[in-house]
Amino acid sequence: MLDAVVIGAGPNGLTAAVELARRGLAVEVFEARGTIGGGARTEELTLPGFHHDPCSAAHPFGIGSPAFGAMPLARHGLEWLHADLPMAHPFPDGTAAVLARSVAETARSFGAHDAGTYRRLVAPFVGKWDTMAQDFLRTQWLGLPQDPVTYARFGLTAMQPVTLLERRFRDEKARGLLAGLAAHAMAPLGGFGTSGLAMMFALAGHERGWPVARGGSQAISDALAGLLGEHGGTVHTDFEVKRLDDLPPARAYVFDTSPTALARIAGLGNAYRGVRYGPSVFKIDYALSGPVPWTAEAARRAGTVHIGPTSGEIGAALDAASRGADPTVPFLITTQPSIVDPGRAPEGKHTFWAYGHVPNGWEGDATEVVERQIERFAPGFRDLVLARAVAGPPQLAARNANYVGGDTATGSAAGLRLLIRPKLARVPYATAHPAVFLCSQATPPGPGVHGMSGHHAARFVWRHLRGDAR
């Protein structure tokens, strides 16, 4: 009998498998698709020689992950590459706010009125990423923080909606940049905790950067699988699990799936009937004949570019997606990995992707509104397009079953749902079945390629198998 079977070979499933295997347990992973990776894959989606990340591309929480940091992933081929700037937030006049590794450079980009305010905002937390990542990338009520003073101080700001935090700033550059950071939650900006997410993204940029993985996000998954193999674990692909009986006998079954898929496979009925899924995205991967012609010089040097530009426009776009309205002026998150990783495309060519928020399950075509928005900040962009691969909610859900209705966060992050996921429970990784556990991003700390949900789930499974889970 195996000690643990992991269902799903995404970053969290692979992380959980590695954590258990390195403790000497017999672990096997079963993946429905022909390749591993989940939200960390790389494929030729457009033209031969153009390597695209179908989901996540820039990884501030990946390089800053305590779980990944404790693993020798570089030995298995993972190399982080940094653009000159982690992120730029351009404006139509050709200027830009930037998230730089330097706090001072970031503050200067906001203008004289707001530079000091930003420095004072982040100063108490700069240099403390290691403990903050441990304290905040977890289920908040399981265990005491490593740095209680910083935890409490950050928490007073983090719990606020970013719309309140923005009021500390006079001009739109700082407000827009913070709103764009908070928008990664795919939830209305006025919700609980959106300031915390914006601050964590900013601090990650200052402390660790927003890098891409050389060769594509697939390198993260491949490195995890390589480490798993080193510890004796095995991965099976092209193996769709429809019920527990499809799997070999094991002491624990650990699901890197949506909560509803777990309930269906494990026969738990309506155990997760209250789970809500959030808005989706409309994503376009581009093969380009040259670099994106941004009018803002800073945007040409940034790995990630947010296109809003104002906090009002960003908030309106997220509100529209949340209430089921068609996108008109989308907020776009874009990445241009080939500016720092030229091997992603043939010589002189580039890869680029952009996504905007749309309602869950939306079946429309947002190509025109997305490209119209890009052209506002990069005139002539369309002339560079060699090919595009378009994916709306149905395509995203077909590509990754965890993205229910196209929700790439595997569960709404609105309100308290960024903390209480997938439902209120003392241990969110446990289920009503004593041998079944959940390790996907549907559990705390939530979305992103950081492996921390898998890390915490594996620790609980390990204690459970030893008979001392509490």
Disulfide bonds with the S-S distance in Angstrom:
none
